[in-house]
């Protein structure tokens, strides 16, 4: 599958100006230079990649400085001397430069002690064999592959394996455990059994990794073609309860008096996979992952109703800020969007009743605003019954809901509407300072429009305001 890539195809991937300049400058400086890691892996996997890693036997910074000068004005150089690395950006290409090195680690840190090394030393320190491939950029060996750990064979067998002892690899840098799982999820590869067993043995080491790095890997798993692969591996390995205890708590089903509830972790991952077929939105996918997050906290047994999870949507919305804060995820409109999706995810199903009122449809449109289409995607993905007839019936009901939403929106223009009468106009009309009566009048106008008592028009809203104000004992000034 991957071994049939011929030299001509490899050279085509190395034909860009940036590679030519690196080759020329490395030759002029008398340095060995190789493109290594993900860019080489993706050549053989036939995946697009713009991020290029160059390793040189010598000073990576010196080579980066020479390449920047040769590329001229479009190129921008950033040097990180503490790490011995440099980055060159030229138009839409980013090139990372580092000198070949070998590393050793202290027990309580993932920051290595670094020494100059050979190309093979550098390949040894790579996380996985498929990321240790290197293509020579020196003129006399241009495009020659160095693959000391059979990375091509592992790609052929779709296997993720460490170049060296996996226990040392994961103990040295525990983030590599999550990277292994992330690559399995992104590429659809298997993790070598010895490598996976080492993840299980070293899982507690994840505690030395920052929340930001963990969240970055989680985001990449969530954005993979079938995210459930990654989360199931996190669960089986024992990493999930360590990095995401709220999600791990969803696992398991309980039966009482012959009545059971579904495994909410399995259901959640099924919803996430179903949604992922229709959207690449990270935050909508996060909404799927968190839509039932409060079910363990709200689970109750009722002798008449059986298992209940009353208001798990509201409780879930309240849990999200703490989860985002701990994981160092953005505490801004992205978090609020996820909260909104989790809070509203049960609302559309209630609109499938034949006798549902226009008022209920208006209120959902008002509450969801421009996110109504995302909400409907989430709700449709949430139908995971094993009964095909039940799924067909629910999806048909959601089609009816979409028609109702479109009809009401066209007629009443409710999505993201602001009441036609502002608080300032209320204050000016009745000579009021900011106060509770102003808010009460504005809320009454909004509710009258949403309930269909008056149209969403200024004249009708003003008449309603004057009538309601009269009952409140207010008079225009």
ChimeraX attribute file (.defattr): number of C-alpha atoms within 10 A of each C-alpha:
attribute: neighborCount
match mode: 1-to-1
recipient: residues
	/A:1	12
	/A:2	17
	/A:3	11
	/A:4	8
	/A:5	13
	/A:6	10
	/A:7	11
	/A:8	10
	/A:9	13
	/A:10	18
	/A:11	14
	/A:12	10
	/A:13	13
	/A:14	19
	/A:15	10
	/A:16	10
	/A:17	10
	/A:18	19
	/A:19	21
	/A:20	17
	/A:21	18
	/A:22	24
	/A:23	22
	/A:24	17
	/A:25	23
	/A:26	25
	/A:27	16
	/A:28	11
	/A:29	12
	/A:30	12
	/A:31	18
	/A:32	20
	/A:33	30
	/A:34	30
	/A:35	25
	/A:36	25
	/A:37	24
	/A:38	19
	/A:39	23
	/A:40	26
	/A:41	22
	/A:42	14
	/A:43	17
	/A:44	20
	/A:45	17
	/A:46	11
	/A:47	11
	/A:48	9
	/A:49	13
	/A:50	11
	/A:51	14
	/A:52	20
	/A:53	19
	/A:54	27
	/A:55	27
	/A:56	27
	/A:57	20
	/A:58	22
	/A:59	17
	/A:60	24
	/A:61	23
	/A:62	21
	/A:63	24
	/A:64	26
	/A:65	19
	/A:66	18
	/A:67	23
	/A:68	23
	/A:69	14
	/A:70	15
	/A:71	16
	/A:72	10
	/A:73	9
	/A:74	9
	/A:75	16
	/A:76	16
	/A:77	16
	/A:78	15
	/A:79	18
	/A:80	11
	/A:81	9
	/A:82	6
	/A:83	9
	/A:84	17
	/A:85	19
	/A:86	22
	/A:87	23
	/A:88	22
	/A:89	16
	/A:90	17
	/A:91	9
	/A:92	7
	/A:93	13
	/A:94	17
	/A:95	19
	/A:96	20
	/A:97	27
	/A:98	25
	/A:99	26
	/A:100	27
	/A:101	23
	/A:102	20
	/A:103	16
	/A:104	13
	/A:105	15
	/A:106	12
	/A:107	12
	/A:108	12
	/A:109	14
	/A:110	17
	/A:111	13
	/A:112	13
	/A:113	11
	/A:114	14
	/A:115	12
	/A:116	15
	/A:117	16
	/A:118	17
	/A:119	22
	/A:120	17
	/A:121	15
	/A:122	21
	/A:123	26
	/A:124	21
	/A:125	18
	/A:126	20
	/A:127	24
	/A:128	27
	/A:129	26
	/A:130	27
	/A:131	24
	/A:132	27
	/A:133	25
	/A:134	27
	/A:135	23
	/A:136	21
	/A:137	26
	/A:138	22
	/A:139	14
	/A:140	10
	/A:141	10
	/A:142	18
	/A:143	22
	/A:144	16
	/A:145	18
	/A:146	18
	/A:147	18
	/A:148	15
	/A:149	21
	/A:150	16
	/A:151	24
	/A:152	23
	/A:153	16
	/A:154	19
	/A:155	20
	/A:156	14
	/A:157	13
	/A:158	20
	/A:159	23
	/A:160	26
	/A:161	26
	/A:162	28
	/A:163	21
	/A:164	16
	/A:165	12
	/A:166	22
	/A:167	19
	/A:168	14
	/A:169	24
	/A:170	25
	/A:171	25
	/A:172	21
	/A:173	22
	/A:174	23
	/A:175	23
	/A:176	21
	/A:177	26
	/A:178	23
	/A:179	19
	/A:180	26
	/A:181	28
	/A:182	27
	/A:183	21
	/A:184	22
	/A:185	25
	/A:186	19
	/A:187	16
	/A:188	17
	/A:189	19
	/A:190	19
	/A:191	19
	/A:192	16
	/A:193	12
	/A:194	13
	/A:195	21
	/A:196	22
	/A:197	15
	/A:198	20
	/A:199	28
	/A:200	16
	/A:201	14
	/A:202	21
	/A:203	22
	/A:204	14
	/A:205	21
	/A:206	22
	/A:207	13
	/A:208	14
	/A:209	15
	/A:210	12
	/A:211	17
	/A:212	13
	/A:213	14
	/A:214	18
	/A:215	18
	/A:216	14
	/A:217	19
	/A:218	23
	/A:219	18
	/A:220	17
	/A:221	24
	/A:222	28
	/A:223	21
	/A:224	22
	/A:225	16
	/A:226	22
	/A:227	26
	/A:228	21
	/A:229	22
	/A:230	26
	/A:231	24
	/A:232	17
	/A:233	20
	/A:234	24
	/A:235	17
	/A:236	12
	/A:237	20
	/A:238	18
	/A:239	23
	/A:240	19
	/A:241	14
	/A:242	16
	/A:243	19
	/A:244	18
	/A:245	12
	/A:246	19
	/A:247	21
	/A:248	20
	/A:249	17
	/A:250	21
	/A:251	16
	/A:252	12
	/A:253	12
	/A:254	11
	/A:255	11
	/A:256	11
	/A:257	7
	/A:258	7
	/A:259	9
	/A:260	12
	/A:261	14
	/A:262	13
	/A:263	13
	/A:264	20
	/A:265	23
	/A:266	17
	/A:267	19
	/A:268	24
	/A:269	20
	/A:270	21
	/A:271	23
	/A:272	26
	/A:273	22
	/A:274	22
	/A:275	23
	/A:276	24
	/A:277	11
	/A:278	11
	/A:279	14
	/A:280	14
	/A:281	14
	/A:282	14
	/A:283	17
	/A:284	24
	/A:285	24
	/A:286	21
	/A:287	26
	/A:288	28
	/A:289	23
	/A:290	24
	/A:291	28
	/A:292	24
	/A:293	27
	/A:294	26
	/A:295	21
	/A:296	16
	/A:297	15
	/A:298	15
	/A:299	15
	/A:300	14
	/A:301	11
	/A:302	9
	/A:303	9
	/A:304	6
	/A:305	8
	/A:306	15
	/A:307	17
	/A:308	14
	/A:309	15
	/A:310	14
	/A:311	14
	/A:312	22
	/A:313	26
	/A:314	15
	/A:315	18
	/A:316	21
	/A:317	23
	/A:318	15
	/A:319	16
	/A:320	21
	/A:321	19
	/A:322	11
	/A:323	16
	/A:324	15
	/A:325	13
	/A:326	13
	/A:327	19
	/A:328	16
	/A:329	17
	/A:330	12
	/A:331	13
	/A:332	10
	/A:333	9
	/A:334	15
	/A:335	20
	/A:336	15
	/A:337	17
	/A:338	23
	/A:339	22
	/A:340	19
	/A:341	27
	/A:342	30
	/A:343	21
	/A:344	22
	/A:345	21
	/A:346	18
	/A:347	16
	/A:348	21
	/A:349	16
	/A:350	12
	/A:351	22
	/A:352	18
	/A:353	11
	/A:354	9
	/A:355	7
	/A:356	13
	/A:357	12
	/A:358	16
	/A:359	17
	/A:360	16
	/A:361	26
	/A:362	23
	/A:363	17
	/A:364	19
	/A:365	23
	/A:366	19
	/A:367	16
	/A:368	19
	/A:369	15
	/A:370	12
	/A:371	16
	/A:372	20
	/A:373	13
	/A:374	16
	/A:375	23
	/A:376	21
	/A:377	19
	/A:378	28
	/A:379	23
	/A:380	22
	/A:381	21
	/A:382	20
	/A:383	17
	/A:384	15
	/A:385	12
	/A:386	8
	/A:387	8
	/A:388	10
	/A:389	10
	/A:390	13
	/A:391	15
	/A:392	13
	/A:393	11
	/A:394	17
	/A:395	17
	/A:396	14
	/A:397	19
	/A:398	20
	/A:399	15
	/A:400	16
	/A:401	21
	/A:402	18
	/A:403	12
	/A:404	18
	/A:405	23
	/A:406	14
	/A:407	14
	/A:408	17
	/A:409	16
	/A:410	11
	/A:411	11
	/A:412	16
	/A:413	16
	/A:414	23
	/A:415	21
	/A:416	13
	/A:417	13
	/A:418	11
	/A:419	21
	/A:420	18
	/A:421	18
	/A:422	14
	/A:423	19
	/A:424	12
	/A:425	15
	/A:426	23
	/A:427	17
	/A:428	12
	/A:429	14
	/A:430	15
	/A:431	13
	/A:432	17
	/A:433	12
	/A:434	12
	/A:435	10
	/A:436	8
	/A:437	16
	/A:438	20
	/A:439	13
	/A:440	15
	/A:441	21
	/A:442	19
	/A:443	13
	/A:444	17
	/A:445	24
	/A:446	19
	/A:447	16
	/A:448	17
	/A:449	22
	/A:450	24
	/A:451	17
	/A:452	14
	/A:453	13
	/A:454	17
	/A:455	16
	/A:456	22
	/A:457	13
	/A:458	12
	/A:459	13
	/A:460	15
	/A:461	22
	/A:462	16
	/A:463	12
	/A:464	18
	/A:465	17
	/A:466	18
	/A:467	13
	/A:468	16
	/A:469	19
	/A:470	12
	/A:471	9
	/A:472	12
	/A:473	7
	/A:474	16
	/A:475	13
	/A:476	13
	/A:477	9
